[in-house]
Amino acid sequence: MLKKTLALLIASGILWSGGCVPAPRMHMDISWPWFPVFYVPFGLVSMALYFLPTIVILARRKKNVLGPILVNILLGWTVVGWIAALIWAIVVDE
């Protein structure tokens, strides 16, 4: 179950990360070979921050993983959804 969830997380992260990295503009004073140096780390950090609740859930090996992960993936772009998923990830299972 954990491997399938992790594979789903990586696949959705790849799909969502396309909107995180801004497209290069032709009038920018930056040459194309430097593009990955500046924007790829930004995309990776922003994707890790977006999926922070899911990372916490998987690291803590919680029993209920589907609910918070779906909230993070589907509603994480809203601040309220991201905070709800983070709180859900931090709360201790009973």
Legacy VTK file of the C-alpha trace (Angstrom):
# vtk DataFile Version 3.0
C-alpha trace
ASCII
DATASET POLYDATA
POINTS 94 float
0.000 0.000 0.000
2.835 2.390 0.855
4.611 1.763 -2.456
1.407 2.392 -4.433
0.752 5.592 -2.482
4.303 6.793 -3.033
4.055 6.037 -6.769
0.769 7.977 -6.936
2.378 10.874 -5.091
5.333 11.003 -7.478
3.104 10.769 -10.553
0.789 13.524 -9.352
3.770 15.648 -8.329
5.181 15.418 -11.825
1.825 16.484 -13.275
1.351 19.340 -10.805
4.933 20.589 -11.014
4.423 21.742 -14.579
2.490 24.731 -13.246
5.068 25.539 -10.554
7.973 26.421 -12.804
7.514 29.634 -14.792
8.165 29.510 -18.509
11.240 31.358 -19.759
10.647 34.649 -21.517
12.611 35.608 -24.569
13.363 39.112 -23.327
14.938 37.898 -20.075
18.607 38.656 -19.620
19.417 35.034 -18.820
20.813 32.529 -21.243
19.004 29.257 -21.797
21.730 26.951 -20.367
21.274 28.620 -16.970
17.509 27.987 -16.932
17.674 24.601 -15.104
20.115 25.972 -12.542
17.634 28.580 -11.353
14.189 27.096 -11.938
14.568 23.367 -11.291
15.534 23.829 -7.611
12.660 26.297 -7.213
10.254 23.749 -8.691
11.540 20.939 -6.471
11.355 23.025 -3.288
7.869 24.284 -4.088
6.695 20.760 -4.887
8.135 19.463 -1.584
6.406 22.285 0.282
3.104 21.573 -1.493
3.296 17.879 -0.595
4.576 18.437 2.958
1.393 17.012 4.567
1.684 13.878 2.427
5.367 13.519 3.282
4.505 13.788 6.994
1.766 11.155 6.627
4.070 8.704 4.868
6.948 9.339 7.262
4.769 8.749 10.331
3.199 5.601 8.784
-0.323 6.649 9.685
-3.220 4.215 9.403
-5.552 6.503 7.461
-3.508 7.747 4.508
-6.017 8.069 1.677
-8.102 10.927 3.116
-5.328 13.391 3.937
-3.447 12.612 0.734
-6.535 13.264 -1.373
-7.199 16.510 0.491
-3.594 17.542 -0.104
-3.635 16.666 -3.810
-7.090 18.031 -4.629
-7.426 20.977 -2.223
-3.819 21.730 -1.358
-3.726 24.656 -3.781
-6.062 26.488 -1.417
-4.510 27.618 1.820
-7.379 26.155 3.847
-7.055 22.736 2.175
-3.303 22.644 2.706
-3.620 23.600 6.377
-6.406 21.027 6.871
-4.243 18.300 5.324
-1.276 19.331 7.479
-3.344 19.274 10.675
-4.816 15.911 9.660
-1.282 14.607 9.118
-0.012 15.846 12.485
-2.934 14.612 14.624
-2.116 11.375 16.412
-4.035 8.224 15.404
-6.142 6.692 18.133
LINES 1 95
94 0 1 2 3 4 5 6 7 8 9 10 11 12 13 14 15 16 17 18 19 20 21 22 23 24 25 26 27 28 29 30 31 32 33 34 35 36 37 38 39 40 41 42 43 44 45 46 47 48 49 50 51 52 53 54 55 56 57 58 59 60 61 62 63 64 65 66 67 68 69 70 71 72 73 74 75 76 77 78 79 80 81 82 83 84 85 86 87 88 89 90 91 92 93
